[in-house]
Amino acid sequence: MFKRALFIAAAGTVVLGAAACGSGSSSGSGSGSSPSSGTAIPTVRLMVGGIDKQIYLPYQLAQDLGFYKKYGVNVELSTETNGGVGAEDAMASGQVDMAGAWYIHTIDFQAKGKDVIDIVQLSGAPGEREMCGMNSGVHSAADFKGKNLGVTDLGSGTDELTQFMAAQKGITKSEYHTVAVGAGTTAIAGIQRKSVDCVMTTQPTVGALENRKLAYSAIDLATTDGATAALGGAWPAAGVLAQASWVSSHKAAAQDVVDALVATMHWISTHTAADIADKLPADFVSNATITKDQYIAGLATDKGQFLPDGIMPAGGPKTVFAMETQIGVDTAKVTLANTFTNEYVQNALKLEGLTATSTPAGADG
């Protein structure tokens, strides 16, 4: 919803339509505090796959809490726009340094020979719900046959999730029709006009559909328990993706970003949905589609998707890999251990004096 091409400097200055500048110094403080005035502060360009979606709130929250600045890095946040280049594609092509996107894209890219890795994991569930029109008759993926199913974009993570859930019920892609409806107002319009029977979407769109009595939640992928039931295990979604070559040549800057986000995930785990909403931009939590109270209620319901420590959870990569294989992605050239690393998160936890609360994924996922 309300996709905007925006760049947000670490100090909070918003510059609409600004051209992305190149990454600054590859050195960062890595000390948990702002570097001295004589130290160059690295600049990292990070594009998010929908910065105002609840599933992606940690990237903006880290900015609003002042954590990027605290850990000595200038992060220029931007968001992908409807019909524009996706965050993960912008990262893979070098338009930005990092992408706030789903872990699954690392497997997609590596299958195509592009060495992209996940360096910090923010959620253990997709944060999505299959929202179906009141008269759709859909209550599980077994009912997808003959339906028009809305996804954010063709080939997106929501498209792949839809394919996987259908395949689990023996329904092929040719037996239903996929429609790109985006999120927010466009997804709501798809349900309202009945151009789609269901749409896979996130908060706050979920809350808006429910409050208007336009749709109900047929499948829960927004919580860890729901994702495990529907997908067969923990399903790591939102993370920070980057080209392995960029990470290797900008280790200190990458560490600074991870330090800031690990601190943010701990902050989320120790604060209420209302506390979080109070820190986010006003137009994220209250706008034409949802009130602040509704935003907070939705976040309180689905807050469990966020991992408190940034660790890639054990079994998560293996679950995603199995899904990719089942829907026809050629994973023969993909080594699972090369798609993610917990190294930077472990360093961040040590810096903060925190202990991982989840079991980290090993080399086999």
CORBELHU-V241791 format. One record per residue. RES is the residue in one small letter. SS is DSSP state (alpha for helix, beta for strand, coil for the rest). Layout:
RES SS
RES SS
This chain:
m coil
f coil
k coil
r coil
a coil
l beta
f beta
i beta
a coil
a coil
a coil
g coil
t coil
v beta
v beta
l beta
g coil
a coil
a coil
a coil
c coil
g coil
s coil
g coil
s coil
s coil
s coil
g coil
s coil
g coil
s coil
g coil
s coil
s coil
p coil
s coil
s coil
g coil
t coil
a coil
i coil
p beta
t beta
v beta
r beta
l beta
m beta
v beta
g coil
g coil
i coil
d coil
k coil
q alpha
i alpha
y alpha
l alpha
p alpha
y alpha
q alpha
l alpha
a alpha
q alpha
d alpha
l coil
g coil
f alpha
y alpha
k alpha
k alpha
y coil
g coil
v beta
n beta
v beta
e beta
l beta
s beta
t beta
e coil
t coil
n coil
g coil
g coil
v coil
g coil
a alpha
e alpha
d alpha
a alpha
m alpha
a alpha
s coil
g coil
q coil
v coil
d coil
m beta
a beta
g beta
a beta
w beta
y coil
i alpha
h alpha
t alpha
i alpha
d alpha
f alpha
q alpha
a alpha
k coil
g coil
k coil
d coil
v beta
i beta
d beta
i beta
v beta
q beta
l coil
s beta
g coil
a coil
p coil
g coil
e beta
r beta
e beta
m beta
c beta
g beta
m coil
n coil
s coil
g coil
v coil
h coil
s coil
a alpha
a alpha
d alpha
f coil
k coil
g coil
k coil
n beta
l beta
g beta
v beta
t coil
d coil
l coil
g coil
s coil
g alpha
t alpha
d alpha
e alpha
l alpha
t alpha
q alpha
f alpha
m alpha
a alpha
a alpha
q alpha
k coil
g coil
i coil
t coil
k alpha
s alpha
e alpha
y coil
h beta
t beta
v beta
a beta
v coil
g coil
a coil
g coil
t alpha
t alpha
a alpha
i alpha
a alpha
g alpha
i alpha
q alpha
r coil
k coil
s coil
v coil
d coil
c beta
v beta
m beta
t beta
t coil
q coil
p coil
t alpha
v alpha
g alpha
a alpha
l alpha
e alpha
n alpha
r coil
k coil
l coil
a beta
y beta
s beta
a beta
i beta
d beta
l beta
a coil
t coil
t alpha
d alpha
g alpha
a alpha
t alpha
a alpha
a alpha
l alpha
g coil
g coil
a coil
w coil
p coil
a coil
a beta
g beta
v beta
l beta
a beta
q beta
a alpha
s alpha
w alpha
v alpha
s alpha
s alpha
h coil
k alpha
a alpha
a alpha
a alpha
q alpha
d alpha
v alpha
v alpha
d alpha
a alpha
l alpha
v alpha
a alpha
t alpha
m alpha
h alpha
w alpha
i alpha
s alpha
t coil
h coil
t coil
a alpha
a alpha
d alpha
i alpha
a alpha
d alpha
k alpha
l coil
p coil
a alpha
d alpha
f alpha
v alpha
s coil
n coil
a coil
t coil
i coil
t coil
k alpha
d alpha
q alpha
y alpha
i alpha
a alpha
g alpha
l alpha
a alpha
t alpha
d alpha
k alpha
g alpha
q alpha
f beta
l coil
p coil
d coil
g coil
i coil
m coil
p beta
a coil
g coil
g alpha
p alpha
k alpha
t alpha
v alpha
f alpha
a alpha
m alpha
e alpha
t alpha
q alpha
i coil
g coil
v coil
d coil
t coil
a coil
k coil
v coil
t coil
l alpha
a alpha
n alpha
t coil
f beta
t coil
n coil
e alpha
y alpha
v alpha
q alpha
n alpha
a alpha
l alpha
k alpha
l alpha
e alpha
g coil
l coil
t coil
a coil
t coil
s coil
t coil
p beta
a coil
g coil
a coil
d coil
g coil
